[in-house]
Amino acid sequence: MDNIFTIYFKTIKKDIFLLMAIFVIYILTAGIWLGFPLYPFEETFPIATSILFPLVSALLFSLGFVFTNKKVAKLIHQTKSQRSVFQWTLYFQLCVVGILFLLILVGFMILLYLS
């Protein structure tokens, strides 16, 4: 039996064109998923901006991975029937959001430190 993340990376390798299309769209729309969450939180919650901005940006960014995560969840559910497809999809979405949150938070803190 393969590891869960081995199955995840094999599925991503099969859908490499979908992944490349997602990243091209993210590059073209970077102002929306990075800029949009910054302005409302900067005005209403200035103290919580450093936490809310990366969290909302990570949530918006992770929406592109829903299809891939659902596909991987179906494959894992067929091999390991411990959880439902919804639970596996939610698990992978939360992993993606957590990793993206940390990366955006570190980048945001570096930008704040340099300015």
BAVO-361040 format. One record per atom (N, C-alpha, C, O): residue in three letters; atom name; x, y, z negated. Coordinates in nm, 3 decimals, decimal comma. Layout:
# residues N
ATOM  aa at       x       y       z
ATOM ALA CA       X       Y       Z
...
END
This chain:
# residues 115
ATOM  aa at       x       y       z
ATOM MET  N   0,084  -0,119   0,000
ATOM MET CA   0,000   0,000   0,000
ATOM MET  C   0,088   0,125   0,000
ATOM MET  O   0,186   0,135  -0,073
ATOM ASP  N   0,049   0,217   0,084
ATOM ASP CA   0,123   0,341   0,093
ATOM ASP  C   0,084   0,435  -0,021
ATOM ASP  O  -0,024   0,426  -0,079
ATOM ASN  N   0,176   0,522  -0,049
ATOM ASN CA   0,151   0,628  -0,147
ATOM ASN  C   0,048   0,725  -0,088
ATOM ASN  O   0,033   0,734   0,034
ATOM ILE  N  -0,022   0,797  -0,174
ATOM ILE CA  -0,127   0,889  -0,129
ATOM ILE  C  -0,067   0,999  -0,041
ATOM ILE  O  -0,123   1,033   0,063
ATOM PHE  N   0,044   1,054  -0,082
ATOM PHE CA   0,102   1,164  -0,006
ATOM PHE  C   0,172   1,115   0,121
ATOM PHE  O   0,189   1,193   0,214
ATOM THR  N   0,212   0,990   0,125
ATOM THR CA   0,264   0,933   0,249
ATOM THR  C   0,154   0,926   0,353
ATOM THR  O   0,176   0,957   0,470
ATOM ILE  N   0,036   0,884   0,312
ATOM ILE CA  -0,080   0,882   0,402
ATOM ILE  C  -0,114   1,024   0,446
ATOM ILE  O  -0,148   1,047   0,562
ATOM TYR  N  -0,106   1,119   0,353
ATOM TYR CA  -0,135   1,259   0,385
ATOM TYR  C  -0,039   1,311   0,492
ATOM TYR  O  -0,082   1,373   0,589
ATOM PHE  N   0,091   1,286   0,474
ATOM PHE CA   0,189   1,336   0,571
ATOM PHE  C   0,180   1,263   0,705
ATOM PHE  O   0,208   1,322   0,809
ATOM LYS  N   0,143   1,134   0,704
ATOM LYS CA   0,123   1,063   0,831
ATOM LYS  C   0,005   1,123   0,908
ATOM LYS  O   0,010   1,135   1,030
ATOM THR  N  -0,101   1,159   0,837
ATOM THR CA  -0,217   1,220   0,902
ATOM THR  C  -0,183   1,358   0,955
ATOM THR  O  -0,227   1,395   1,064
ATOM ILE  N  -0,106   1,433   0,880
ATOM ILE CA  -0,064   1,565   0,929
ATOM ILE  C   0,024   1,550   1,053
ATOM ILE  O   0,015   1,630   1,146
ATOM LYS  N   0,108   1,447   1,053
ATOM LYS CA   0,194   1,425   1,169
ATOM LYS  C   0,112   1,390   1,293
ATOM LYS  O   0,148   1,428   1,404
ATOM LYS  N   0,000   1,319   1,275
ATOM LYS CA  -0,088   1,286   1,388
ATOM LYS  C  -0,160   1,411   1,438
ATOM LYS  O  -0,186   1,423   1,558
ATOM ASP  N  -0,194   1,502   1,349
ATOM ASP CA  -0,267   1,624   1,384
ATOM ASP  C  -0,175   1,746   1,389
ATOM ASP  O  -0,210   1,852   1,339
ATOM ILE  N  -0,058   1,730   1,448
ATOM ILE CA   0,040   1,838   1,447
ATOM ILE  C  -0,009   1,958   1,529
ATOM ILE  O   0,021   2,073   1,495
ATOM PHE  N  -0,084   1,933   1,637
ATOM PHE CA  -0,133   2,044   1,719
ATOM PHE  C  -0,239   2,124   1,643
ATOM PHE  O  -0,245   2,246   1,654
ATOM LEU  N  -0,323   2,055   1,568
ATOM LEU CA  -0,421   2,125   1,485
ATOM LEU  C  -0,350   2,210   1,380
ATOM LEU  O  -0,390   2,324   1,354
ATOM LEU  N  -0,247   2,156   1,320
ATOM LEU CA  -0,171   2,230   1,219
ATOM LEU  C  -0,102   2,352   1,280
ATOM LEU  O  -0,099   2,459   1,219
ATOM MET  N  -0,047   2,336   1,400
ATOM MET CA   0,017   2,450   1,465
ATOM MET  C  -0,086   2,557   1,500
ATOM MET  O  -0,058   2,676   1,488
ATOM ALA  N  -0,205   2,516   1,544
ATOM ALA CA  -0,311   2,613   1,575
ATOM ALA  C  -0,355   2,687   1,449
ATOM ALA  O  -0,381   2,808   1,453
ATOM ILE  N  -0,363   2,615   1,338
ATOM ILE CA  -0,401   2,679   1,212
ATOM ILE  C  -0,298   2,784   1,173
ATOM ILE  O  -0,335   2,894   1,131
ATOM PHE  N  -0,169   2,751   1,186
ATOM PHE CA  -0,067   2,848   1,147
ATOM PHE  C  -0,060   2,967   1,242
ATOM PHE  O  -0,029   3,078   1,198
ATOM VAL  N  -0,088   2,947   1,370
ATOM VAL CA  -0,093   3,061   1,463
ATOM VAL  C  -0,208   3,154   1,425
ATOM VAL  O  -0,193   3,276   1,424
ATOM ILE  N  -0,323   3,095   1,392
ATOM ILE CA  -0,437   3,176   1,349
ATOM ILE  C  -0,405   3,249   1,219
ATOM ILE  O  -0,442   3,365   1,202
ATOM TYR  N  -0,336   3,182   1,127
ATOM TYR CA  -0,300   3,248   1,001
ATOM TYR  C  -0,202   3,362   1,023
ATOM TYR  O  -0,211   3,465   0,954
ATOM ILE  N  -0,110   3,347   1,116
ATOM ILE CA  -0,017   3,456   1,144
ATOM ILE  C  -0,091   3,575   1,203
ATOM ILE  O  -0,064   3,690   1,168
ATOM LEU  N  -0,184   3,547   1,294
ATOM LEU CA  -0,260   3,656   1,357
ATOM LEU  C  -0,358   3,723   1,261
ATOM LEU  O  -0,391   3,841   1,279
ATOM THR  N  -0,403   3,651   1,160
ATOM THR CA  -0,500   3,707   1,066
ATOM THR  C  -0,440   3,728   0,927
ATOM THR  O  -0,512   3,727   0,827
ATOM ALA  N  -0,311   3,748   0,920
ATOM ALA CA  -0,246   3,764   0,790
ATOM ALA  C  -0,298   3,884   0,713
ATOM ALA  O  -0,304   3,882   0,590
ATOM GLY  N  -0,336   3,989   0,783
ATOM GLY CA  -0,389   4,107   0,716
ATOM GLY  C  -0,520   4,080   0,644
ATOM GLY  O  -0,551   4,144   0,544
ATOM ILE  N  -0,598   3,985   0,696
ATOM ILE CA  -0,727   3,955   0,633
ATOM ILE  C  -0,708   3,875   0,506
ATOM ILE  O  -0,761   3,913   0,401
ATOM TRP  N  -0,633   3,765   0,512
ATOM TRP CA  -0,623   3,680   0,394
ATOM TRP  C  -0,517   3,727   0,295
ATOM TRP  O  -0,511   3,678   0,183
ATOM LEU  N  -0,433   3,821   0,336
ATOM LEU CA  -0,340   3,881   0,239
ATOM LEU  C  -0,384   4,021   0,198
ATOM LEU  O  -0,372   4,058   0,081
ATOM GLY  N  -0,434   4,100   0,292
ATOM GLY CA  -0,469   4,237   0,261
ATOM GLY  C  -0,605   4,255   0,199
ATOM GLY  O  -0,623   4,337   0,109
ATOM PHE  N  -0,701   4,177   0,246
ATOM PHE CA  -0,838   4,191   0,195
ATOM PHE  C  -0,848   4,170   0,044
ATOM PHE  O  -0,913   4,251  -0,022
ATOM PRO  N  -0,789   4,065  -0,015
ATOM PRO CA  -0,804   4,047  -0,159
ATOM PRO  C  -0,730   4,151  -0,242
ATOM PRO  O  -0,763   4,170  -0,359
ATOM LEU  N  -0,632   4,218  -0,185
ATOM LEU CA  -0,551   4,311  -0,263
ATOM LEU  C  -0,629   4,438  -0,299
ATOM LEU  O  -0,625   4,482  -0,414
ATOM TYR  N  -0,699   4,496  -0,204
ATOM TYR CA  -0,761   4,626  -0,227
ATOM TYR  C  -0,876   4,624  -0,328
ATOM TYR  O  -0,880   4,711  -0,414
ATOM PRO  N  -0,970   4,530  -0,322
ATOM PRO CA  -1,077   4,532  -0,423
ATOM PRO  C  -1,026   4,508  -0,564
ATOM PRO  O  -1,075   4,569  -0,659
ATOM PHE  N  -0,927   4,419  -0,579
ATOM PHE CA  -0,877   4,391  -0,713
ATOM PHE  C  -0,787   4,501  -0,765
ATOM PHE  O  -0,777   4,522  -0,886
ATOM GLU  N  -0,722   4,572  -0,674
ATOM GLU CA  -0,635   4,681  -0,716
ATOM GLU  C  -0,716   4,796  -0,775
ATOM GLU  O  -0,671   4,865  -0,867
ATOM GLU  N  -0,835   4,817  -0,722
ATOM GLU CA  -0,921   4,925  -0,770
ATOM GLU  C  -0,999   4,887  -0,895
ATOM GLU  O  -1,008   4,966  -0,989
ATOM THR  N  -1,056   4,766  -0,897
ATOM THR CA  -1,146   4,730  -1,006
ATOM THR  C  -1,074   4,667  -1,126
ATOM THR  O  -1,107   4,698  -1,240
ATOM PHE  N  -0,978   4,579  -1,100
ATOM PHE CA  -0,906   4,511  -1,208
ATOM PHE  C  -0,755   4,532  -1,191
ATOM PHE  O  -0,686   4,440  -1,147
ATOM PRO  N  -0,703   4,649  -1,223
ATOM PRO CA  -0,560   4,673  -1,197
ATOM PRO  C  -0,468   4,583  -1,279
ATOM PRO  O  -0,358   4,551  -1,235
ATOM ILE  N  -0,511   4,541  -1,397
ATOM ILE CA  -0,424   4,456  -1,480
ATOM ILE  C  -0,421   4,314  -1,427
ATOM ILE  O  -0,317   4,248  -1,431
ATOM ALA  N  -0,534   4,266  -1,376
ATOM ALA CA  -0,543   4,128  -1,330
ATOM ALA  C  -0,506   4,110  -1,183
ATOM ALA  O  -0,519   4,000  -1,129
ATOM THR  N  -0,460   4,216  -1,118
ATOM THR CA  -0,428   4,207  -0,976
ATOM THR  C  -0,319   4,105  -0,949
ATOM THR  O  -0,324   4,034  -0,848
ATOM SER  N  -0,221   4,096  -1,036
ATOM SER CA  -0,109   4,005  -1,012
ATOM SER  C  -0,150   3,858  -1,016
ATOM SER  O  -0,077   3,773  -0,965
ATOM ILE  N  -0,263   3,826  -1,077
ATOM ILE CA  -0,312   3,687  -1,080
ATOM ILE  C  -0,425   3,666  -0,979
ATOM ILE  O  -0,427   3,565  -0,909
ATOM LEU  N  -0,519   3,761  -0,970
ATOM LEU CA  -0,634   3,744  -0,882
ATOM LEU  C  -0,598   3,752  -0,735
ATOM LEU  O  -0,655   3,680  -0,654
ATOM PHE  N  -0,504   3,839  -0,699
ATOM PHE CA  -0,465   3,853  -0,559
ATOM PHE  C  -0,407   3,723  -0,503
ATOM PHE  O  -0,454   3,679  -0,398
ATOM PRO  N  -0,307   3,661  -0,566
ATOM PRO CA  -0,258   3,534  -0,511
ATOM PRO  C  -0,362   3,422  -0,513
ATOM PRO  O  -0,362   3,336  -0,425
ATOM LEU  N  -0,449   3,421  -0,613
ATOM LEU CA  -0,550   3,316  -0,621
ATOM LEU  C  -0,650   3,325  -0,506
ATOM LEU  O  -0,679   3,225  -0,441
ATOM VAL  N  -0,702   3,444  -0,481
ATOM VAL CA  -0,800   3,460  -0,372
ATOM VAL  C  -0,732   3,441  -0,237
ATOM VAL  O  -0,792   3,383  -0,146
ATOM SER  N  -0,608   3,487  -0,222
ATOM SER CA  -0,535   3,464  -0,097
ATOM SER  C  -0,512   3,316  -0,073
ATOM SER  O  -0,525   3,269   0,040
ATOM ALA  N  -0,477   3,242  -0,178
ATOM ALA CA  -0,457   3,097  -0,164
ATOM ALA  C  -0,587   3,026  -0,130
ATOM ALA  O  -0,587   2,932  -0,051
ATOM LEU  N  -0,698   3,072  -0,189
ATOM LEU CA  -0,828   3,011  -0,156
ATOM LEU  C  -0,865   3,036  -0,010
ATOM LEU  O  -0,913   2,946   0,058
ATOM LEU  N  -0,842   3,158   0,039
ATOM LEU CA  -0,872   3,189   0,178
ATOM LEU  C  -0,780   3,112   0,273
ATOM LEU  O  -0,824   3,064   0,377
ATOM PHE  N  -0,654   3,101   0,236
ATOM PHE CA  -0,557   3,031   0,320
ATOM PHE  C  -0,587   2,882   0,326
ATOM PHE  O  -0,567   2,818   0,430
ATOM SER  N  -0,634   2,825   0,215
ATOM SER CA  -0,656   2,680   0,209
ATOM SER  C  -0,779   2,635   0,286
ATOM SER  O  -0,797   2,515   0,309
ATOM LEU  N  -0,864   2,728   0,328
ATOM LEU CA  -0,984   2,690   0,403
ATOM LEU  C  -0,950   2,622   0,535
ATOM LEU  O  -1,028   2,541   0,586
ATOM GLY  N  -0,835   2,653   0,591
ATOM GLY CA  -0,794   2,590   0,716
ATOM GLY  C  -0,755   2,444   0,699
ATOM GLY  O  -0,751   2,370   0,798
ATOM PHE  N  -0,728   2,402   0,579
ATOM PHE CA  -0,687   2,264   0,554
ATOM PHE  C  -0,802   2,173   0,516
ATOM PHE  O  -0,780   2,055   0,485
ATOM VAL  N  -0,924   2,223   0,516
ATOM VAL CA  -1,039   2,142   0,474
ATOM VAL  C  -1,058   2,023   0,569
ATOM VAL  O  -1,082   1,911   0,523
ATOM PHE  N  -1,048   2,046   0,699
ATOM PHE CA  -1,067   1,938   0,795
ATOM PHE  C  -0,961   1,829   0,778
ATOM PHE  O  -0,993   1,711   0,777
ATOM THR  N  -0,835   1,870   0,764
ATOM THR CA  -0,727   1,774   0,745
ATOM THR  C  -0,744   1,699   0,614
ATOM THR  O  -0,723   1,578   0,608
ATOM ASN  N  -0,780   1,770   0,509
ATOM ASN CA  -0,798   1,705   0,379
ATOM ASN  C  -0,915   1,607   0,381
ATOM ASN  O  -0,909   1,502   0,317
ATOM LYS  N  -1,020   1,640   0,453
ATOM LYS CA  -1,134   1,549   0,463
ATOM LYS  C  -1,098   1,424   0,542
ATOM LYS  O  -1,140   1,314   0,508
ATOM LYS  N  -1,018   1,441   0,647
ATOM LYS CA  -0,974   1,327   0,727
ATOM LYS  C  -0,885   1,234   0,644
ATOM LYS  O  -0,900   1,112   0,650
ATOM VAL  N  -0,794   1,291   0,567
ATOM VAL CA  -0,707   1,212   0,480
ATOM VAL  C  -0,789   1,144   0,371
ATOM VAL  O  -0,761   1,029   0,335
ATOM ALA  N  -0,888   1,213   0,319
ATOM ALA CA  -0,972   1,155   0,213
ATOM ALA  C  -1,048   1,033   0,264
ATOM ALA  O  -1,065   0,935   0,192
ATOM LYS  N  -1,095   1,039   0,389
ATOM LYS CA  -1,164   0,923   0,446
ATOM LYS  C  -1,069   0,804   0,460
ATOM LYS  O  -1,108   0,691   0,432
ATOM LEU  N  -0,945   0,830   0,504
ATOM LEU CA  -0,847   0,721   0,517
ATOM LEU  C  -0,813   0,660   0,382
ATOM LEU  O  -0,804   0,537   0,369
ATOM ILE  N  -0,794   0,743   0,282
ATOM ILE CA  -0,758   0,692   0,150
ATOM ILE  C  -0,876   0,619   0,087
ATOM ILE  O  -0,858   0,519   0,018
ATOM HIS  N  -0,996   0,668   0,111
ATOM HIS CA  -1,115   0,601   0,057
ATOM HIS  C  -1,131   0,461   0,117
ATOM HIS  O  -1,180   0,370   0,049
ATOM GLN  N  -1,090   0,444   0,242
ATOM GLN CA  -1,097   0,311   0,304
ATOM GLN  C  -0,996   0,215   0,242
ATOM GLN  O  -1,025   0,096   0,228
ATOM THR  N  -0,878   0,265   0,205
ATOM THR CA  -0,775   0,177   0,149
ATOM THR  C  -0,788   0,163  -0,002
ATOM THR  O  -0,779   0,053  -0,056
ATOM LYS  N  -0,809   0,274  -0,069
ATOM LYS CA  -0,825   0,274  -0,215
ATOM LYS  C  -0,963   0,331  -0,246
ATOM LYS  O  -0,987   0,450  -0,226
ATOM SER  N  -1,050   0,250  -0,293
ATOM SER CA  -1,188   0,294  -0,315
ATOM SER  C  -1,211   0,338  -0,460
ATOM SER  O  -1,317   0,310  -0,517
ATOM GLN  N  -1,114   0,406  -0,518
ATOM GLN CA  -1,127   0,450  -0,657
ATOM GLN  C  -1,219   0,570  -0,670
ATOM GLN  O  -1,296   0,581  -0,765
ATOM ARG  N  -1,212   0,660  -0,574
ATOM ARG CA  -1,290   0,783  -0,577
ATOM ARG  C  -1,370   0,797  -0,448
ATOM ARG  O  -1,347   0,725  -0,351
ATOM SER  N  -1,465   0,889  -0,450
ATOM SER CA  -1,542   0,915  -0,329
ATOM SER  C  -1,462   1,006  -0,235
ATOM SER  O  -1,359   1,061  -0,273
ATOM VAL  N  -1,511   1,020  -0,113
ATOM VAL CA  -1,445   1,107  -0,016
ATOM VAL  C  -1,446   1,251  -0,065
ATOM VAL  O  -1,348   1,324  -0,047
ATOM PHE  N  -1,555   1,293  -0,126
ATOM PHE CA  -1,565   1,429  -0,179
ATOM PHE  C  -1,459   1,453  -0,288
ATOM PHE  O  -1,396   1,558  -0,291
ATOM GLN  N  -1,441   1,356  -0,377
ATOM GLN CA  -1,343   1,372  -0,485
ATOM GLN  C  -1,201   1,378  -0,430
ATOM GLN  O  -1,120   1,458  -0,478
ATOM TRP  N  -1,170   1,296  -0,330
ATOM TRP CA  -1,037   1,302  -0,270
ATOM TRP  C  -1,016   1,435  -0,198
ATOM TRP  O  -0,909   1,494  -0,207
ATOM THR  N  -1,119   1,481  -0,126
ATOM THR CA  -1,107   1,609  -0,056
ATOM THR  C  -1,086   1,723  -0,155
ATOM THR  O  -1,002   1,810  -0,133
ATOM LEU  N  -1,161   1,721  -0,263
ATOM LEU CA  -1,144   1,823  -0,367
ATOM LEU  C  -1,005   1,816  -0,430
ATOM LEU  O  -0,944   1,919  -0,458
ATOM TYR  N  -0,956   1,695  -0,451
ATOM TYR CA  -0,821   1,676  -0,507
ATOM TYR  C  -0,715   1,739  -0,416
ATOM TYR  O  -0,628   1,811  -0,463
ATOM PHE  N  -0,724   1,710  -0,286
ATOM PHE CA  -0,625   1,766  -0,193
ATOM PHE  C  -0,640   1,917  -0,178
ATOM PHE  O  -0,541   1,988  -0,166
ATOM GLN  N  -0,764   1,966  -0,179
ATOM GLN CA  -0,783   2,111  -0,171
ATOM GLN  C  -0,722   2,181  -0,293
ATOM GLN  O  -0,657   2,285  -0,279
ATOM LEU  N  -0,742   2,125  -0,409
ATOM LEU CA  -0,684   2,185  -0,530
ATOM LEU  C  -0,532   2,180  -0,528
ATOM LEU  O  -0,466   2,272  -0,576
ATOM CYS  N  -0,475   2,073  -0,474
ATOM CYS CA  -0,329   2,066  -0,460
ATOM CYS  C  -0,278   2,174  -0,366
ATOM CYS  O  -0,179   2,241  -0,395
ATOM VAL  N  -0,346   2,192  -0,253
ATOM VAL CA  -0,306   2,294  -0,157
ATOM VAL  C  -0,321   2,433  -0,218
ATOM VAL  O  -0,232   2,517  -0,202
ATOM VAL  N  -0,432   2,458  -0,286
ATOM VAL CA  -0,453   2,590  -0,349
ATOM VAL  C  -0,347   2,616  -0,456
ATOM VAL  O  -0,296   2,727  -0,466
ATOM GLY  N  -0,314   2,516  -0,535
ATOM GLY CA  -0,213   2,534  -0,640
ATOM GLY  C  -0,076   2,566  -0,583
ATOM GLY  O  -0,007   2,655  -0,633
ATOM ILE  N  -0,036   2,493  -0,480
ATOM ILE CA   0,095   2,518  -0,419
ATOM ILE  C   0,099   2,655  -0,354
ATOM ILE  O   0,196   2,730  -0,369
ATOM LEU  N  -0,007   2,688  -0,280
ATOM LEU CA  -0,012   2,820  -0,216
ATOM LEU  C  -0,017   2,933  -0,317
ATOM LEU  O   0,044   3,038  -0,297
ATOM PHE  N  -0,089   2,912  -0,426
ATOM PHE CA  -0,097   3,014  -0,531
ATOM PHE  C   0,043   3,043  -0,585
ATOM PHE  O   0,080   3,160  -0,601
ATOM LEU  N   0,119   2,939  -0,614
ATOM LEU CA   0,254   2,960  -0,667
ATOM LEU  C   0,344   3,031  -0,567
ATOM LEU  O   0,420   3,119  -0,604
ATOM LEU  N   0,335   2,992  -0,439
ATOM LEU CA   0,420   3,056  -0,338
ATOM LEU  C   0,382   3,203  -0,318
ATOM LEU  O   0,470   3,289  -0,309
ATOM ILE  N   0,254   3,232  -0,310
ATOM ILE CA   0,210   3,372  -0,292
ATOM ILE  C   0,241   3,453  -0,417
ATOM ILE  O   0,278   3,570  -0,407
ATOM LEU  N   0,225   3,393  -0,534
ATOM LEU CA   0,256   3,464  -0,659
ATOM LEU  C   0,405   3,500  -0,666
ATOM LEU  O   0,439   3,612  -0,704
ATOM VAL  N   0,492   3,407  -0,631
ATOM VAL CA   0,635   3,436  -0,632
ATOM VAL  C   0,669   3,545  -0,530
ATOM VAL  O   0,747   3,636  -0,559
ATOM GLY  N   0,611   3,535  -0,410
ATOM GLY CA   0,635   3,639  -0,310
ATOM GLY  C   0,583   3,775  -0,353
ATOM GLY  O   0,648   3,877  -0,330
ATOM PHE  N   0,467   3,778  -0,416
ATOM PHE CA   0,409   3,904  -0,464
ATOM PHE  C   0,495   3,964  -0,575
ATOM PHE  O   0,517   4,085  -0,578
ATOM MET  N   0,543   3,880  -0,665
ATOM MET CA   0,628   3,930  -0,774
ATOM MET  C   0,763   3,980  -0,721
ATOM MET  O   0,817   4,078  -0,773
ATOM ILE  N   0,817   3,915  -0,620
ATOM ILE CA   0,942   3,963  -0,560
ATOM ILE  C   0,920   4,098  -0,495
ATOM ILE  O   1,003   4,188  -0,508
ATOM LEU  N   0,806   4,114  -0,423
ATOM LEU CA   0,776   4,244  -0,361
ATOM LEU  C   0,756   4,352  -0,465
ATOM LEU  O   0,799   4,466  -0,446
ATOM LEU  N   0,689   4,319  -0,576
ATOM LEU CA   0,672   4,418  -0,683
ATOM LEU  C   0,804   4,454  -0,747
ATOM LEU  O   0,825   4,570  -0,785
ATOM TYR  N   0,893   4,357  -0,761
ATOM TYR CA   1,023   4,383  -0,822
ATOM TYR  C   1,110   4,470  -0,732
ATOM TYR  O   1,183   4,557  -0,781
ATOM LEU  N   1,102   4,448  -0,601
ATOM LEU CA   1,184   4,525  -0,506
ATOM LEU  C   1,132   4,666  -0,483
ATOM LEU  O   1,207   4,753  -0,441
ATOM SER  N   1,004   4,689  -0,511
ATOM SER CA   0,950   4,823  -0,483
ATOM SER  C   0,964   4,916  -0,600
ATOM SER  O   0,923   5,032  -0,592
END
